[in-house]
Amino acid sequence: MAYENGGGAFLIPYLVALLTAGIPILFLDYAIGHRYQGSAPRALGRLFRGGQTLGWFQVGISFVIMCYYGVILAWAASFTIFSVTEAWGDNPTAFFTGEYLELAETPGLSLDIVGHLLLPLLLVWLAVMFVMVLGVQNGLEKANKFFLPLLVVLFTILVVRALFLDGAMDGLNALFTPDFSQLTNTDVWLAAYSQIFFSLSIAFGIMITYSSYLKRKSDLTTTGLVAGFANSSFEILAGIGVFATLGFMAAASGVGVNELEGLTGPILSFVTFPQIISMMPGGPIFGVLFFGSLVLAGFTSMISIAQVVVAALQEKFELGRAAASALVVGVCGSISIVLFATTTGLYTLDTVDKYINEIGIITSAILMTVIISWGLRKLPELQAHLNLVSAFQVGTWWRVLISFVVPVMLLVMITTTGLSLIQDGYGGDPPYPRSYTNLMGWGTVGFAILFALVFTVLPGRRDTAAEDEAFDPDDLTGDDELEEVR
């Protein structure tokens, strides 16, 4: 994102987006989940009538992301092994798109499954299933306590190694030298806000679900600040490692950093980096570190997304942990094979990712902020809940950001993106066929909406309006009673 949007110039709107939208909406998610105790459908349903539908829309978004996230993890796991022997040879592009993905020449919807993708994909889903069945404390919490520190250690080694490569300083100059003329480019600002939303996992159910597991007397704002700034600090650390490596590649190729190609999306990870690994001393070790880190980062994200869907189904239908996990993994895993492990899987992944993030998540955030701040006028109540035992007190500035700044920025974002997708299509030059983007792009957003409507009207065992209206979190006196309700 930084490379596409002016290098150092991107860091300024990125930090502004973090402070004006990322942290405020993170606080909003925390307040809703912790006060109304439940997954996104239940918590939002307790907040206002009709909130269940918005909550299920967020679950639908997480469901879609899960389906293609597993495939990216399978790619990364495969390339961790490929790094040992540099199996991609002299032409990483031909290896990734040809020999490995067997990518079709033109975008479309193919059911021609690539056989050798099935084993790594199956192992990924089995690993997700294993962690999810163990539960929040024994599965997710223990997995994160192990994998996240390991990820930091591995990536720190990676960054230190990158800093000693020839040309590394040229790469860092590209990252940290702002081109201030880019600050007048609205696309740069829109990209920064989009990046913050996805990387902080806000407005699509994840933080609402996880904050519901915090104890009654948790310091919500300090916890949110730690989560928000730790996330962005790691992103900047990753940026340092990536740009230092790109500086090495540019120096070895005899071109400027701004002249490099293939630096977006999967091509950066699975074509450009293998090329760099082959060029540098100790390449196989560097490759294992890079792709191993990618696996760890992706896996911890994957289980956080899976918990949104599993928790919602458990609450709706009173399913056991194992049954809900098996259902979610089984359905998502099957879809990931049928749609994304095929010869057109890369095109489909690219399209679905674009639309579900830049249309789906942003729509969810707009609805949530506008309804809560203007329709229900619940921000003072949620602000009081945030400040109840928190060391860092949120003030009027938080309500102003949620009520005005965030909705306006997001409306500009979605209008700009939506008009561009409608007028120009998506997929580069030439763009993907309209019929294809309508089906896999707009169709994916439509699926999330349909998902929300269906699960709202499906009868649940305890999911009644009377229960939601009768629930008052202030009636609880301690964590023991809170645990009973959960």
Sequence and secondary structure as in RCSB ss.txt:
>XXXX:A:sequence
MAYENGGGAFLIPYLVALLTAGIPILFLDYAIGHRYQGSAPRALGRLFRGGQTLGWFQVGISFVIMCYYGVILAW
AASFTIFSVTEAWGDNPTAFFTGEYLELAETPGLSLDIVGHLLLPLLLVWLAVMFVMVLGVQNGLEKANKFFLPL
LVVLFTILVVRALFLDGAMDGLNALFTPDFSQLTNTDVWLAAYSQIFFSLSIAFGIMITYSSYLKRKSDLTTTGL
VAGFANSSFEILAGIGVFATLGFMAAASGVGVNELEGLTGPILSFVTFPQIISMMPGGPIFGVLFFGSLVLAGFT
SMISIAQVVVAALQEKFELGRAAASALVVGVCGSISIVLFATTTGLYTLDTVDKYINEIGIITSAILMTVIISWG
LRKLPELQAHLNLVSAFQVGTWWRVLISFVVPVMLLVMITTTGLSLIQDGYGGDPPYPRSYTNLMGWGTVGFAIL
FALVFTVLPGRRDTAAEDEAFDPDDLTGDDELEEVR
>XXXX:A:secstr
 TTTTTBHHHHHHHHHHIIIIIHHHHHHHHHHHHHHTSSHHHHHHHHSTTHHHHHHHHHHHHHHHHHHHHHHHHH
HHHHHHHHHHTTTTT HHIIIIIIIT   SS      B GGGHHHHHHHHHHHHHHHHH IIIIIIHHHHHHHHH
HHHHHHHHHHHHHTSTTHHHHHHHHHSB GGGGG HHHHHHHHHHHHHHTT SSSHHHHHHTTS TT  HHHHHH
HHHHHHHHHHHHHHHHHHHHHHHHHHHHTS GGG    SHHHIIIIIHHHHHHHSTTHHHHHHHHHHHHHHHHHH
HHHHHHHHHHHHHHHHH   HHHHHHHHHHHHHHHIIIIISBTTHHHHHHHHHHHIIIIIIHHHHHHHHHIIIII
S  HHHHHHHHHSS SS   HHHHHIIIIIHHHHHHHHHHHHHHHHHHH SSSSS   HHHHIIIIIHHHHHHHH
HHHHHHHS  SS  HHHHHH  GGG  SHHHHHHH 
